[in-house]
Amino acid sequence: METGLEQTLQDGKLLRQVNAYIVAHLRDQNLNQAATAVASATMTPLNVEAPPNKLLDLVSKGLALERDEVSRGIYSPSLFDSTGAIPAGYGLIPAPANHVDFSAVQDTKGSSKSFPKHETRHVSEHKNVARCARFSPDGRFVATGSTDTSIKLFEISKVKQMMLPDARDGPVRPVIRTFYDHLQPINDLDFHPQSTVLISGAKDHTIKFFDFSKTVAKRAFRVIQVAPISVHDTHNVRSVSFHPSGEFLLAGTDHPIAHLYDINTFQCYLSSNVQEINSNGSINQVRYSSTGGLYVTASKDGAIRVWDGVTAQCVRSIIGAHGSTEATSASFTKDQRFVLSCGKDSTAKLWEVGTGRLVKQYTGAIHTQLRCQAVFNETEEFVLSVDEPSNEIVIWDALTAEKVARWPSNHIGAPRWLEHSPTEAAFVSCGSDRSVRFWKETL
């Protein structure tokens, strides 16, 4: 039995260790001002040594343990308490595969990898254009949003069961929830990283929260009404992205700066004292990095901008990333060192975050009309996008930037959206023909 003094000493040692990991994490993320402030406030050496990503590893393990305890009924979280028919362990994310190091290897012709064959199946359709899709972080669910204002939620295991040639148990229904609560078309979706909560951003100026653990819920249980910030902001919610902690979310609107919301208080924060941004800088897409230390915006003015996830200050502007045409998508690699962007100049590009340098350019797919995106596969070895004139899905070797496949999309008209699973060789496409198609590797 520890004495009070021993316990106090033990607690002090633990606190010093935590402070050291926090300072090292901030320093390693190049958040030097924040690292200095924490070091000063906690009397921790600024040059304290810690294994790379140690804090992230510990938090990841702690969250996994907490979710395991939730699934076994030992622990009950306060945030978005959910009870319902979702399998235990939602949100448990497999360890990521080794990422591609784009900075270490030069282009080598003839070294491109082959993209494996996939089979595809029409799995559902909306009553109007299918505009967007998003996988859950654990890859177990995918949601689609439509011009018809509905959201469909698919369970991937049921989609795969539906695709089996010898399914004998009657028709399988892969759509496990359908939500109706918006008044105008849905632009983007995202899943809470730990709770069974799906958010949607729409043209009706709202962000809505749906609890998909409840089998009978059709409506949102929480709503953020996005207010205009300036005369240029029509508060059309174009894009949404959860912080990896699940405590905050970003919304991209017609305003050139993303809105940051605390999801517990709904308080909205906007970065101040940023340099003047073109009033045509409406945000087409906003995405957090894997740790939340950074986020990126793709704008109508053709720029890609990287922002500090703590201070919300713009730390890197790549003006004219896609010439004078719109930048339609932007997302980080898993190691946060690079950003993959797509634009209406018919290119997808890979940028180095630290320098703003163009590292790779993926050409040969024409996209000038639709708000399409370029995406990595789950291992980041390949990049996928859409060729509008031929109605094909185009795949490049991410490292060599050589085209390795062109496949008919099987949509009537080019797909409006591609979204790849974060955990396996599978992706979805959806389009103006209202349909949602699921693609998976042929074994």
C-alpha positions as CSV (number, residue, x, y, z in Angstrom):
1,M,0.0,0.0,0.0
2,E,1.6,3.3,-1.1
3,T,1.8,6.1,1.5
4,G,0.5,9.5,0.6
5,L,4.0,10.8,0.1
6,E,4.8,8.0,-2.3
7,Q,1.6,8.6,-4.2
8,T,2.4,12.3,-4.5
9,L,5.9,11.6,-5.8
10,Q,4.5,9.0,-8.3
11,D,1.9,11.5,-9.5
12,G,4.5,14.2,-9.9
13,K,6.7,11.9,-11.9
14,L,3.8,11.0,-14.2
15,L,2.9,14.6,-14.7
16,R,6.5,15.5,-15.6
17,Q,6.5,12.7,-18.1
18,V,3.3,13.8,-19.7
19,N,4.5,17.4,-19.9
20,A,7.7,16.2,-21.6
21,Y,5.8,14.2,-24.2
22,I,3.5,17.3,-24.9
23,V,6.5,19.6,-25.4
24,A,8.3,17.1,-27.6
25,H,5.1,16.5,-29.7
26,L,4.6,20.2,-30.2
27,R,8.2,20.8,-31.1
28,D,8.3,17.8,-33.6
29,Q,5.1,19.2,-35.3
30,N,7.0,22.5,-35.8
31,L,4.6,24.3,-33.4
32,N,7.5,26.0,-31.8
33,Q,5.6,28.9,-30.2
34,A,3.2,26.5,-28.5
35,A,6.1,24.2,-27.4
36,T,7.9,27.1,-25.9
37,A,4.8,28.3,-24.0
38,V,4.1,24.8,-22.6
39,A,7.8,24.3,-21.7
40,S,7.9,27.6,-19.9
41,A,4.6,27.1,-18.0
42,T,5.6,23.5,-16.9
43,M,9.3,24.1,-16.4
44,T,10.1,21.4,-18.9
45,P,13.3,21.6,-21.0
46,L,12.4,22.7,-24.6
47,N,15.0,20.2,-26.0
48,V,13.6,17.3,-23.9
49,E,14.1,13.9,-25.7
50,A,11.2,11.6,-26.5
51,P,10.7,8.8,-29.1
52,P,9.0,10.1,-32.3
53,N,5.2,10.2,-32.0
54,K,5.3,8.8,-28.5
55,L,2.4,10.9,-27.3
56,L,0.3,9.9,-30.3
57,D,1.1,6.2,-29.7
58,L,0.1,6.4,-26.0
59,V,-3.1,8.3,-26.8
60,S,-4.0,5.8,-29.6
61,K,-3.5,2.9,-27.2
62,G,-5.5,4.6,-24.5
63,L,-8.4,5.3,-26.8
64,A,-8.3,1.7,-28.1
65,L,-8.4,0.4,-24.5
66,E,-11.2,2.8,-23.6
67,R,-13.2,1.6,-26.6
68,D,-12.6,-2.0,-25.6
69,E,-13.9,-1.2,-22.2
70,V,-17.0,0.5,-23.7
71,S,-17.7,-2.6,-25.8
72,R,-17.4,-4.8,-22.7
73,G,-19.6,-2.5,-20.6
74,I,-16.9,-1.5,-18.2
75,Y,-16.7,2.2,-19.2
76,S,-19.4,4.7,-20.3
77,P,-18.3,7.8,-22.2
78,S,-20.0,11.1,-21.7
79,L,-19.6,12.3,-25.3
80,F,-22.5,11.4,-27.6
81,D,-23.6,8.4,-25.5
82,S,-24.9,5.9,-28.0
83,T,-26.8,2.7,-27.5
84,G,-28.1,0.7,-30.4
85,A,-27.5,-1.9,-33.1
86,I,-24.0,-1.1,-34.1
87,P,-21.4,-3.9,-33.6
88,A,-19.1,-3.5,-30.6
89,G,-15.7,-2.0,-31.2
90,Y,-16.8,0.7,-33.7
91,G,-13.9,3.1,-34.4
92,L,-11.1,0.6,-33.7
93,I,-8.7,1.4,-36.5
94,P,-6.1,-1.2,-37.7
95,A,-2.5,-0.1,-37.6
96,P,-1.6,1.7,-40.8
97,A,0.5,0.0,-43.4
98,N,4.0,1.4,-44.1
99,H,3.5,4.6,-46.0
100,V,5.3,5.5,-49.2
101,D,8.2,7.8,-48.7
102,F,7.8,10.3,-51.6
103,S,10.9,12.2,-50.7
104,A,13.4,9.3,-50.8
105,V,12.9,7.8,-54.2
106,Q,13.4,9.4,-57.6
107,D,11.1,8.6,-60.6
108,T,12.2,5.4,-62.3
109,K,10.4,4.6,-65.6
110,G,9.3,1.0,-65.8
111,S,9.1,0.5,-62.0
112,S,5.4,1.3,-61.7
113,K,3.3,-1.3,-59.8
114,S,0.2,-2.9,-61.2
115,F,-3.1,-1.9,-59.7
116,P,-5.0,-5.1,-58.8
117,K,-8.2,-6.0,-60.7
118,H,-11.4,-4.9,-59.0
119,E,-15.0,-6.1,-59.4
120,T,-17.9,-3.6,-59.1
121,R,-21.5,-3.7,-58.2
122,H,-24.4,-1.2,-58.2
123,V,-25.4,-1.3,-54.5
124,S,-28.1,1.4,-54.3
125,E,-29.3,4.7,-55.8
126,H,-30.6,8.0,-54.6
127,K,-33.6,9.8,-56.1
128,N,-31.3,12.4,-57.5
129,V,-27.6,13.1,-58.0
130,A,-25.3,11.2,-55.6
131,R,-22.9,14.0,-54.7
132,C,-20.5,12.8,-52.0
133,A,-19.3,9.8,-50.0
134,R,-17.2,9.1,-46.9
135,F,-15.9,5.9,-45.2
136,S,-15.8,5.6,-41.4
137,P,-12.2,5.6,-40.0
138,D,-12.4,1.9,-39.3
139,G,-13.7,1.2,-42.9
140,R,-16.8,-0.7,-41.6
141,F,-19.3,1.9,-43.0
142,V,-19.7,4.2,-45.9
143,A,-22.2,7.1,-46.2
144,T,-23.4,8.9,-49.3
145,G,-25.2,12.2,-49.7
146,S,-27.4,13.4,-52.4
147,T,-29.1,16.3,-54.1
148,D,-32.4,14.7,-53.0
149,T,-31.3,15.7,-49.4
150,S,-31.0,12.1,-48.2
151,I,-28.1,10.3,-46.6
152,K,-27.6,6.6,-47.0
153,L,-25.5,4.6,-44.6
154,F,-24.0,1.3,-45.8
155,E,-22.5,-1.5,-43.8
156,I,-19.5,-2.8,-45.8
157,S,-19.8,-6.4,-44.6
158,K,-23.4,-6.5,-46.1
159,V,-22.2,-4.9,-49.3
160,K,-19.6,-7.7,-49.7
161,Q,-22.3,-10.3,-48.8
162,M,-24.5,-8.8,-51.5
163,M,-21.7,-9.2,-54.0
164,L,-21.1,-12.9,-53.3
165,P,-22.2,-15.0,-56.3
166,D,-23.7,-17.8,-54.2
167,A,-25.6,-15.7,-51.6
168,R,-28.5,-18.0,-50.6
169,D,-30.2,-16.1,-47.8
170,G,-32.4,-14.0,-50.0
171,P,-31.7,-10.4,-50.9
172,V,-29.2,-8.6,-48.8
173,R,-29.9,-4.9,-47.9
174,P,-26.6,-3.1,-47.5
175,V,-28.3,0.2,-46.7
176,I,-28.8,0.0,-42.9
177,R,-29.9,3.7,-42.3
178,T,-31.4,6.5,-44.4
179,F,-31.6,9.9,-42.9
180,Y,-33.8,12.8,-44.1
181,D,-33.3,16.1,-42.4
182,H,-31.8,18.6,-44.8
183,L,-33.7,21.0,-47.0
184,Q,-31.1,21.4,-49.8
185,P,-28.4,19.2,-51.4
186,I,-25.7,17.6,-49.3
187,N,-22.1,18.6,-50.0
188,D,-20.0,16.5,-47.6
189,L,-20.0,14.0,-44.8
190,D,-17.7,12.8,-42.0
191,F,-17.7,10.2,-39.2
192,H,-16.9,11.0,-35.6
193,P,-13.6,9.1,-34.9
194,Q,-14.9,7.4,-31.7
195,S,-18.7,7.7,-31.5
196,T,-21.4,6.4,-33.8
197,V,-22.1,9.9,-35.1
198,L,-22.2,11.0,-38.7
199,I,-22.2,14.7,-39.7
200,S,-23.3,16.3,-42.9
201,G,-22.8,19.7,-44.4
202,A,-25.4,21.1,-46.9
203,K,-26.5,24.0,-49.0
204,D,-29.2,24.8,-46.4
205,H,-26.4,26.4,-44.2
206,T,-26.5,23.6,-41.6
207,I,-24.2,20.9,-40.2
208,K,-26.3,18.1,-38.8
209,F,-25.4,15.3,-36.4
210,F,-26.9,11.8,-36.8
211,D,-26.6,9.0,-34.3
212,F,-26.5,5.8,-36.5
213,S,-26.5,3.4,-33.6
214,K,-30.3,4.1,-33.2
215,T,-32.2,2.0,-35.7
216,V,-35.3,4.2,-35.9
217,A,-33.7,7.6,-35.9
218,K,-34.3,9.5,-39.2
219,R,-33.6,13.0,-38.0
220,A,-30.5,14.8,-36.7
221,F,-30.1,15.0,-32.9
222,R,-28.0,18.2,-33.1
223,V,-27.8,21.0,-35.6
224,I,-25.3,23.8,-36.2
225,Q,-26.8,26.7,-38.1
226,V,-23.8,28.2,-39.9
227,A,-23.9,32.0,-39.7
228,P,-22.4,34.3,-42.4
229,I,-19.1,35.9,-41.6
230,S,-18.9,38.5,-44.3
231,V,-20.8,39.8,-47.4
232,H,-19.0,37.2,-49.5
233,D,-20.1,34.3,-47.3
234,T,-23.4,32.7,-48.3
235,H,-22.8,30.1,-45.6
236,N,-23.3,27.2,-48.0
237,V,-21.5,24.4,-46.1
238,R,-19.3,22.9,-48.7
239,S,-17.1,20.6,-46.6
240,V,-16.8,19.2,-43.1
241,S,-14.0,17.5,-41.2
242,F,-13.8,16.1,-37.7
243,H,-10.7,16.7,-35.6
244,P,-9.1,13.3,-34.8
245,S,-9.9,13.9,-31.1
246,G,-13.6,14.2,-32.0
247,E,-13.8,17.4,-30.0
248,F,-13.8,19.9,-32.9
249,L,-14.9,20.1,-36.5
250,L,-14.1,22.3,-39.4
251,A,-16.6,23.7,-41.9
252,G,-15.6,25.1,-45.3
253,T,-18.0,27.7,-46.7
254,D,-18.0,30.5,-49.2
255,H,-15.8,32.4,-46.7
256,P,-12.1,31.9,-47.5
257,I,-11.3,30.9,-43.9
258,A,-12.7,27.6,-42.4
259,H,-15.0,27.8,-39.4
260,L,-13.8,25.9,-36.4
261,Y,-16.5,24.6,-34.0
262,D,-16.3,23.1,-30.5
263,I,-18.8,20.3,-30.8
264,N,-19.7,20.4,-27.1
265,T,-20.4,24.2,-26.9
266,F,-21.1,24.9,-30.6
267,Q,-18.9,28.0,-30.2
268,C,-17.4,29.1,-33.6
269,Y,-13.8,30.3,-33.9
270,L,-12.2,32.0,-36.9
271,S,-8.6,32.7,-37.4
272,S,-7.7,36.4,-37.0
273,N,-5.0,38.5,-38.4
274,V,-4.5,36.2,-41.5
275,Q,-3.2,37.8,-44.6
276,E,-5.8,39.1,-47.1
277,I,-7.3,36.2,-49.1
278,N,-9.0,36.7,-52.4
279,S,-12.8,37.0,-51.9
280,N,-13.1,34.3,-54.5
281,G,-11.3,31.9,-52.1
282,S,-14.5,29.9,-51.2
283,I,-13.5,26.6,-49.7
284,N,-14.3,23.5,-51.8
285,Q,-12.8,21.1,-49.3
286,V,-11.2,21.1,-45.8
287,R,-9.4,18.1,-44.3
288,Y,-7.5,17.5,-41.0
289,S,-4.2,15.7,-40.9
290,S,-4.0,12.4,-39.1
291,T,-3.0,14.0,-35.8
292,G,-5.0,17.2,-36.1
293,G,-1.8,19.3,-36.0
294,L,-2.6,20.7,-39.4
295,Y,-5.5,21.1,-41.8
296,V,-5.6,21.9,-45.5
297,T,-8.1,23.8,-47.6
298,A,-8.7,23.6,-51.4
299,S,-10.2,26.8,-52.7
300,K,-12.1,28.2,-55.7
301,D,-9.3,30.6,-56.3
302,G,-7.0,27.7,-57.2
303,A,-5.0,27.8,-54.0
304,I,-4.1,25.1,-51.5
305,R,-3.5,26.5,-48.0
306,V,-2.1,24.6,-45.0
307,W,-3.2,25.8,-41.6
308,D,-1.9,25.3,-38.0
309,G,-4.4,23.0,-36.3
310,V,-3.7,24.8,-32.9
311,T,-3.5,28.5,-33.8
312,A,-5.6,28.3,-37.0
313,Q,-3.0,30.4,-38.7
314,C,-2.1,29.9,-42.4
315,V,1.4,28.4,-42.4
316,R,1.7,27.6,-46.2
317,S,-0.1,29.1,-49.2
318,I,0.3,27.5,-52.5
319,I,-1.2,30.2,-54.7
320,G,-2.3,29.0,-58.2
321,A,-1.8,25.4,-57.3
322,H,-4.2,24.6,-60.1
323,G,-3.6,27.7,-62.1
324,S,-6.6,30.0,-62.4
325,T,-9.0,27.1,-62.0
326,E,-10.6,25.7,-58.9
327,A,-8.8,23.4,-56.5
328,T,-11.5,20.9,-55.8
329,S,-9.9,18.6,-53.2
330,A,-6.9,18.4,-50.9
331,S,-5.9,15.8,-48.3
332,F,-2.8,14.8,-46.3
333,T,-0.7,11.7,-46.6
334,K,-0.8,9.6,-43.4
335,D,2.6,11.0,-42.3
336,Q,1.4,14.6,-42.8
337,R,4.4,15.5,-44.9
338,F,2.6,15.8,-48.2
339,V,-0.8,17.0,-49.6
340,L,-2.6,15.4,-52.6
341,S,-4.7,18.0,-54.4
342,C,-7.0,17.9,-57.5
343,G,-8.2,20.8,-59.6
344,K,-10.3,21.7,-62.7
345,D,-7.1,22.1,-64.6
346,S,-7.2,18.3,-65.1
347,T,-4.3,17.5,-62.8
348,A,-3.8,15.9,-59.5
349,K,-0.7,17.1,-57.7
350,L,1.4,16.1,-54.7
351,W,2.9,18.9,-52.6
352,E,5.6,18.9,-49.9
353,V,4.0,20.6,-46.8
354,G,7.3,21.9,-45.4
355,T,8.4,23.7,-48.5
356,G,5.3,24.0,-50.7
357,R,7.3,22.2,-53.4
358,L,5.5,20.3,-56.2
359,V,6.7,16.7,-55.8
360,K,4.5,14.8,-58.3
361,Q,2.0,15.6,-61.0
362,Y,-0.6,13.1,-62.2
363,T,-1.9,13.9,-65.7
364,G,-4.0,12.3,-68.4
365,A,-7.4,12.5,-66.8
366,I,-9.6,15.4,-67.9
367,H,-11.7,16.9,-65.2
368,T,-12.9,20.5,-65.8
369,Q,-16.6,20.4,-64.8
370,L,-17.3,18.4,-61.7
371,R,-16.2,18.9,-58.1
372,C,-14.2,15.6,-58.3
373,Q,-11.4,14.6,-56.1
374,A,-8.2,12.6,-56.3
375,V,-7.6,10.0,-53.6
376,F,-5.0,7.6,-52.5
377,N,-5.7,3.9,-52.1
378,E,-5.3,2.5,-48.5
379,T,-1.5,2.0,-48.8
380,E,-0.9,5.3,-50.6
381,E,0.8,3.4,-53.5
382,F,-1.8,4.5,-56.0
383,V,-3.8,7.7,-56.9
384,L,-7.3,7.5,-58.3
385,S,-9.4,10.1,-60.1
386,V,-11.9,10.5,-62.9
387,D,-11.6,11.2,-66.7
388,E,-14.9,13.0,-67.5
389,P,-14.9,12.7,-71.3
390,S,-14.3,9.0,-71.4
391,N,-16.3,8.3,-68.2
392,E,-13.3,6.3,-66.9
393,I,-11.6,5.9,-63.5
394,V,-7.9,6.5,-63.9
395,I,-5.2,5.1,-61.6
396,W,-1.6,6.2,-61.3
397,D,1.4,4.7,-59.5
398,A,1.8,7.3,-56.8
399,L,5.6,7.2,-56.8
400,T,6.3,7.2,-60.5
401,A,3.2,9.2,-61.5
402,E,2.7,6.8,-64.5
403,K,-0.8,5.8,-65.4
404,V,-1.3,2.1,-64.7
405,A,-5.0,1.6,-65.4
406,R,-8.1,3.1,-67.0
407,W,-11.4,1.4,-66.2
408,P,-14.9,2.1,-67.4
409,S,-16.8,3.6,-64.4
410,N,-20.0,1.8,-65.3
411,H,-21.9,5.0,-64.4
412,I,-24.1,6.8,-66.9
413,G,-22.0,10.0,-67.1
414,A,-18.8,10.5,-65.3
415,P,-18.7,9.9,-61.5
416,R,-19.0,13.0,-59.4
417,W,-17.1,11.5,-56.5
418,L,-14.6,8.7,-55.6
419,E,-13.8,7.7,-52.0
420,H,-11.4,5.0,-51.1
421,S,-11.5,2.9,-48.0
422,P,-8.9,3.8,-45.4
423,T,-8.4,0.1,-44.4
424,E,-8.7,-2.2,-47.5
425,A,-8.6,-2.4,-51.3
426,A,-12.1,-1.1,-51.9
427,F,-13.7,2.2,-53.0
428,V,-17.0,3.7,-53.9
429,S,-18.1,5.9,-56.8
430,C,-21.3,7.9,-57.1
431,G,-22.6,10.2,-59.8
432,S,-25.2,12.1,-61.7
433,D,-26.9,8.8,-62.6
434,R,-28.0,8.7,-58.9
435,S,-26.2,5.4,-58.4
436,V,-23.7,4.3,-55.8
437,R,-21.2,1.6,-56.9
438,F,-18.9,-0.4,-54.7
439,W,-15.5,-1.6,-56.0
440,K,-13.4,-4.3,-54.3
441,E,-10.2,-6.1,-55.2
442,T,-10.7,-9.4,-57.0
443,L,-9.0,-12.1,-55.0
